[in-house]
Amino acid sequence: MTIPATMTAIDPAGPGGPEVLQLVTRPVPAPGPGEVLVKVAAAGVNRPDVLQRLGLYPMPPGAPTIPGLEIAGTVAAVGDGVERWRPGDAVCALVAGGGYAEYCTAPAGQCLPVPAGMAMTDAAGLPETWFTVWSNVVDRGHARAGETMLVHGGTSGIGVTAIQLAQVLGMTVIVTAGSAAKCAAALGLGADHAIDYRCEDFAARVAEITGGRGVDLVLDMVGGDYLPRNLACLADDGRHVSIAFQRGPRADLDLVAVMRKRLTLTGSMLRPRPVAFKAAIAETLEGAIWPEFESGRLRAVTDKVFALADAADAHRRMEAGDHVGKIVLAVG
């Protein structure tokens, strides 16, 4: 494969609105030791990309200024020490940045094979949400078969992935969403119950659905004033896992409720974690989840595909909150 010296990418000069997402020319990066260079076919769009564009999500040291946390494409070159992957292999990968470009480097351990028969535009939307949801629901939330989980944002990329993971694990999943149409979409994707938070008190509905027992696990992306309501939804020995805070990072915490019900509050940020940590998640996903895509039990849920040149419109759709599943950029 001939690798050019330069590539087309999205690399804003500074923070701003969607209009700063303009095509520019940048050097093609070289893979370092333990890395592969991927000729990008598609890149997933995620809310952290929007926050980075706004200047509200600092990049880890050494990460590219080019946004984009997940890609799918073809291996173009490999760095020293890479044994599994070869040029021509079809991969999807979690990256620390750089996805909105024709070429992107990725740690070899964070790459996964594109499931057989899956389009690159679908595969590009898998890594970020599956790494995040598995790490937080299973590793931190200790989810188990037979339990009940509450997920906010049920039609977001994270929400759809959490619904699918619950199906694989044998859990009951309750989601919240912002309209009757979105609730219907979540139910169609496999949620057991969907609550329209705009016209229903989700804590009261959870109590009704669970017969007053509450849920075993809450996966929360909202934060702020949702925290005390989430805690009210938890059963004894329940776990609350925070992965974002759209309504703010601070909240009032009733320690009496935590102590009385023996609750566990935890959370994580995936992007700053070391490569070895993410590689371990990739290995687990390949064994536990990727066969479900191969068999057809699971499918990628892609909302809309935009051209790289239309990245601004992709961000506008993300910010409008009308999507169901993943928004993706077609690159190559």
GIHURA-V314968 format. One record per helix or strand of 3 or more residues. SS is the DSSP state (H for helix, E for strand). FROM is the first residue (numbers start at 1). LEN is the number of residues. If there is no record, write none. Layout:
ss = (SS SS)
from = (FROM FROM)
len = (LEN LEN)
//
This chain:
ss = (E H E E H E E E H E H H E H E H E H E H E H E H H E H E)
from = (6 18 23 35 47 70 90 103 108 111 120 127 148 157 172 180 193 202 215 226 234 255 264 275 290 302 308 326)
len = (5 3 5 11 7 9 5 5 3 3 4 14 4 13 6 9 4 8 6 8 9 7 4 14 6 6 13 5)
//
